[in-house]
Amino acid sequence: MTPAAPPVGPAYTPGRPRLRRLGLGARLFAATGLVVLAGATTLLVVALLVAPPVFHAHLRMALGDLSAATLAHADQAFATATLLSLAVAVVVAVLAALTVTWLVTRRIATPVADLAAAAGRLAGGQYDTRVPDPGLGPEFAALAASFNTMAVRLASTERVRQRLLADLAHELRTPIASIQATVEALADGVLTVDDTTLTALADQAGRLDRLVADLAAVSHAEERALDLRLSPHPLADLAAAAAAAAQARYAARGVALTVVTAAGTPVVHVDADRFAEAVGNLLDNALRYTPPGGTVTVTTDQTAHLGEDLARLTVTDTGDGFDPADADRLFERLYRADTARSRATGGSGIGLTIARAILTAHRGTITAHSTGPGRGATFTITLPAILTADARRRDR
């Protein structure tokens, strides 16, 4: 018969010493009691080894030579007084340790218990849970601040998840409904299987396929599963290549696309294909929100932050712009600053998310800035720079 497995849970962990299952108060009292016991033992040993010779010497100096019976009686009296005093001191110390342990445990255990209860509520989905600073020093203050920051981020993540599910439901509903209606019409004989019908079905199926592919791409990128093949490339060349790839689309839309390269633009260590994908997404986004007759400018230069040399690429457009409060949310999945736009005109809402994931994998950053709707937008990429010999001489 196979023996029953031991219970596993908060009350039991295989191999865990029983002492570790004691409460905080019991542990503190045990630690304090050990300190008291060690001190009393040390004091007793030192007193019995050192005090008698010193005591005898002082007796001889004060009273002269004493008989053996007198010395024995004096030694007994000294030992009795020492042991009695030490016993009283130990009892008082233990009582003091018990009192201090109770006070400290009550002061510390209450905030810890409150934090544990708050964590339980947070795990249960109450993302508005917060804990106050218990006033026990910077360590507990940092713990409370970290917990509250985690709660805020979890609440934000949950909102994004809910919106993502709602957006997905909305995005999937239209092509699925169209396909279903077309199939039903074919079954009822309302429509015939001709090129128009097949094209409509293919368009809706393609829309579904693009949405699924976009979601898979951004999940792949955000999970750091990108297969990067890094090598040094001049940032100016990468910018020019990305602009050349998008030039035909810009010309068809009637939007001017220019590249401005500053002297000393550094070399960057990137996967050229992945970086081109990120910049291409930025250019597509700029084209989507810039009306005919507008301008999009790609600029490359060198900058620095906290003593680190950086390469910078900016994409600036004269298009619709956005509310500055939406700057960070633009990189969230399926987010659109202009909710009036459909996916057909506003894109899938995933291109900027993919761009951020690619640049993060390159140890870079991407930020968005706009002074308001109708005032254009600027997207800025920064990457660690590889300075050439000429650039180093100019810096010196």
NUTOR-69586 format. One line per 4 residues: their letters; for each residue y, x, z negated of C-alpha. Coordinates in steps of 0.1 Angstrom, whole numbers, plus 2048, in hexadecimal, padded with zeros to 3 digits. Each point is the difference from the previous one (the first is absolute). Layout:
% NUTOR-69586
A) Y,X,Z; ...
END
This chain:
% NUTOR-69586
MTPA) 800,800,800; 822,80D,809; 816,804,7E2; 81F,7EB,7FF
APPV) 820,811,80A; 819,805,7E4; 81F,7EA,801; 81D,80F,813
GPAY) 823,7F5,7F9; 81E,806,7E8; 7E8,801,7E2; 7E7,819,80E
TPGR) 801,81D,818; 7E1,816,805; 804,821,7EF; 821,7F7,7EE
PRLR) 801,80C,7DC; 804,7E4,7E7; 820,810,7F3; 811,7FA,821
RLGL) 7FB,7DB,7FB; 814,7FF,7E0; 822,7F0,800; 821,813,800
GARL) 806,7FB,7DB; 7DD,80D,7F7; 804,81E,816; 822,809,7F1
FAAT) 7F3,7FC,7DD; 7E2,815,807; 815,81B,80F; 819,7FF,7E3
GLVV) 7E3,800,7E7; 7F0,81F,810; 822,812,7FD; 802,7F6,7DB
LAGA) 7DC,80B,7FA; 805,821,812; 81F,807,7EB; 7F0,7F7,7DF
TTLL) 7E1,816,808; 816,81D,80A; 815,7FC,7E1; 7E1,7FF,7E9
VVAL) 7F0,81F,80F; 821,814,7FE; 806,7F4,7DC; 7DD,809,7F4
LVAP) 800,822,811; 824,80B,7FA; 80D,7EE,7E2; 7E7,80C,7E4
PVFH) 807,826,804; 826,7F9,800; 7FC,7E8,7E2; 7EC,81B,7ED
AHLR) 81A,81B,807; 81C,7EA,7F3; 7EC,7F8,7E1; 7FA,825,7F8
MALG) 825,808,806; 80A,7E4,7E8; 7E5,802,7E5; 7EF,821,805
DLSA) 7DB,805,7FF; 7ED,7DF,7FC; 7DC,7F9,7F7; 7E7,7F5,819
ATLA) 7FE,7DD,7EF; 825,7FC,803; 800,80A,825; 7E4,7E8,807
HADQ) 812,7E4,7EF; 81F,808,813; 7ED,801,821; 7F0,7DE,7F9
AFAT) 822,7F1,7F7; 810,80F,81F; 7E3,7F3,817; 801,7DD,7F0
ATLL) 826,7FE,804; 7FD,80C,824; 7E4,7E8,80A; 811,7E2,7EF
SLAV) 822,808,810; 7EF,804,822; 7ED,7DF,7FC; 81F,7ED,7F7
AVVV) 813,811,81D; 7E4,7F7,819; 800,7DC,7F5; 825,7FD,803
AVLA) 7FF,812,822; 7E5,7E8,80D; 814,7E2,7F4; 81F,80E,811
ALTV) 7EC,807,820; 7F3,7DC,7FF; 823,7F2,7FC; 80E,816,81C
TWLV) 7E3,7F8,817; 805,7DB,7FA; 826,803,808; 7FB,816,81F
TRRI) 7E3,7EB,80D; 814,7E0,7FC; 81E,810,811; 7EB,80F,81D
ATPV) 7E4,7E7,804; 816,7E2,805; 811,80D,81F; 7DF,80D,80D
ADLA) 7F0,7DE,7FB; 81E,7EF,810; 7FC,817,81E; 7DB,7F8,802
AAAG) 807,7DB,7FF; 81B,804,81B; 7E8,813,816; 7E7,7E4,7FC
RLAG) 81A,7E6,80B; 80A,816,81D; 7DC,803,80A; 7FE,7DA,7FF
GQYD) 81C,7FD,819; 81E,7FB,7EA; 815,81A,813; 820,7F7,7ED
TRVP) 7F1,810,7E0; 816,81B,7F1; 7FF,815,7E0; 81E,80B,7EC
DPGL) 807,824,7F4; 7EF,802,7DE; 818,81A,7F4; 7E6,81A,7F7
GPEF) 80E,81D,814; 802,80B,824; 7DB,7FF,805; 7FC,7DB,7F8
AALA) 820,7F9,813; 7F3,811,81F; 7DF,7EC,7FC; 812,7DF,7FE
ASFN) 817,809,81D; 7E1,80A,815; 7EF,7E0,7F8; 81E,7EB,809
TMAV) 804,814,821; 7DB,7F9,808; 805,7DB,7F8; 81E,7FE,818
RLAS) 7EC,812,81C; 7E2,7EA,7FB; 817,7E1,802; 80F,80D,820
TERV) 7DE,808,80E; 7F4,7DD,7F8; 81E,7F1,811; 7FA,815,81F
RQRL) 7DB,7F6,7FF; 809,7DB,7FF; 819,804,81B; 7E8,814,815
LADL) 7E5,7E5,7FD; 81A,7E5,809; 80C,814,81E; 7DC,807,80B
AHEL) 7F8,7DB,7FE; 81F,7F8,814; 7F9,81B,81A; 7DC,7F6,804
RTPI) 806,7DB,801; 814,7FF,821; 7E7,813,817; 7E2,7F0,7EF
ASIQ) 80F,7DD,804; 809,808,824; 7DC,80C,808; 7F1,7E2,7EE
ATVE) 816,7E8,813; 7F8,810,821; 7DB,800,7F9; 801,7DB,7F6
ALAD) 814,7F8,81F; 7E5,811,815; 7E5,7EE,7EE; 811,7DE,806
GVLT) 806,807,824; 826,800,7FC; 802,824,80C; 7EB,812,81A
VDDT) 7F4,823,7FE; 819,811,817; 814,820,800; 81D,7F0,7EC
TLTA) 7E9,7F4,7E4; 7ED,821,7FE; 821,813,7FF; 80C,7EA,7E3
LADQ) 7E0,806,7ED; 801,825,807; 825,802,7F4; 7F8,7EF,7DF
AGRL) 7E1,815,7FB; 814,81F,807; 81A,7F6,7E7; 7E5,7FD,7E6
DRLV) 7F1,821,80A; 823,811,7FD; 806,7F2,7DE; 7DE,80B,7F3
ADLA) 805,823,810; 822,803,7EF; 7F2,7F7,7DE; 7E3,818,804
AVSH) 818,81C,80B; 818,7FC,7E3; 7E3,7FE,7E7; 7F1,81F,80F
AEER) 821,812,7FD; 809,7F5,7DD; 7DE,80A,7F3; 807,824,80A
ALDL) 7E3,7FF,819; 815,80E,81C; 7EF,81D,813; 81E,817,803
RLSP) 7FF,81E,816; 81E,814,7F4; 812,81B,814; 824,80C,803
HPLA) 816,7EE,818; 826,801,806; 80E,7E0,7F3; 818,7FE,81E
DLAA) 7E3,801,818; 7EE,7E4,7ED; 820,7EA,801; 805,806,825
AAAA) 7DC,7F7,808; 801,7E0,7EC; 821,7F6,811; 7F1,807,822
AAQA) 7E2,7EB,7F9; 816,7E2,7F6; 81B,805,81B; 7F1,7E8,819
RYAA) 7FE,7E4,7E7; 824,806,7F6; 80C,800,824; 7EE,7DF,806
RGVA) 812,7F1,7E2; 822,80E,809; 803,815,7E0; 80C,824,802
LTVV) 7EA,81A,7EF; 80E,822,7F9; 7F4,81F,7EE; 818,818,7ED
TAAG) 7F1,821,7F4; 814,815,7E7; 7FF,825,802; 7E6,80F,7E9
TPVV) 7EA,7E1,7FF; 7E1,80F,7EF; 7DB,800,809; 7E9,7E8,7ED
HVDA) 7DB,801,7F8; 7F2,7DF,80D; 7E6,7EE,814; 813,7FB,820
DRFA) 7EE,7E0,80A; 804,7F0,7DE; 824,80A,7FD; 807,7F2,823
EAVG) 7F0,7DF,7F5; 817,7FE,7E2; 820,808,814; 7F4,7E8,81B
NLLD) 7FD,7E4,7E7; 824,808,7F5; 80C,7FF,824; 7EE,7E0,807
NALR) 80F,7F0,7E1; 823,80B,80A; 7FB,7F2,823; 7F3,7DF,7F3
YTPP) 820,7FB,7EB; 81A,80F,817; 80E,7E8,81B; 805,80A,824
GGTV) 81E,817,803; 7FA,810,7DE; 7F8,824,7F9; 7E5,812,7EC
TVTT) 805,824,7F7; 7E6,819,7F5; 80E,81D,7EC; 7EE,81F,7F3
DQTA) 80F,81A,7E9; 7F9,815,7E0; 808,7F6,7DC; 7F5,80A,7DD
HLGE) 7F7,7EE,7E0; 7FB,810,7DE; 7FE,822,810; 7E6,7F6,81A
DLAR) 807,804,825; 7FA,7E0,812; 7FF,7F5,825; 811,7DE,806
LTVT) 7FD,7E7,81C; 815,7E0,800; 7FE,7E2,817; 821,7ED,800
DTGD) 805,7DF,813; 81D,7E8,806; 7EA,7E2,7FB; 7FC,7E4,7E7
GFDP) 7FF,814,7E0; 7F3,7F2,7E0; 80A,7F8,7DC; 801,821,7EC
ADAD) 7EB,7EF,7E6; 7E3,7FE,819; 800,825,807; 7E0,808,7EC
RLFE) 7EE,7E0,80A; 803,807,825; 7E2,818,7FC; 7E9,7E5,7F0
RLYR) 7E4,7F1,815; 80B,7E2,815; 823,800,7F1; 81C,7F4,817
ADTA) 824,801,7F5; 808,7E5,819; 7E7,7E4,7F8; 80E,7EC,81E
RSRA) 7EF,817,818; 7DD,7F9,80C; 7E6,81B,803; 804,7FE,825
TGGS) 824,80B,7FD; 800,811,7DE; 7E0,814,803; 7E2,800,7E8
GIGL) 814,80D,7E3; 7E8,81E,7FC; 80F,81B,815; 817,80D,7E5
TIAR) 7E4,7FF,7E6; 7EB,816,817; 81D,818,805; 805,804,7DB
AILT) 7DB,806,7FA; 7FE,81A,81B; 81F,812,7F3; 7F3,7FF,7DC
AHRG) 7E0,810,80C; 816,81C,80E; 812,804,7DE; 81E,7F1,810
TITA) 817,7E2,7F8; 810,7E4,813; 81D,7EA,7F5; 814,7E4,80F
HSTG) 825,7F9,7FD; 818,7E6,80D; 822,7F4,7F5; 7F7,7DC,807
PGRG) 7F5,7E7,81B; 80F,807,822; 80A,823,7F7; 7E2,814,80D
ATFT) 7E6,813,7ED; 7F6,825,7FA; 7DD,80C,7F9; 7FD,823,7F2
ITLP) 7E1,816,800; 7FE,821,7EC; 7E4,819,802; 7FB,823,7F0
AILT) 810,819,818; 7F2,820,80E; 81E,816,806; 800,818,81D
ADAR) 80D,824,7FD; 821,7F6,810; 805,7E3,7E8; 7F9,817,7E3
RRDR) 81B,819,80C; 819,7E3,803; 7F8,7F5,7DD; 806,822,7F3
END
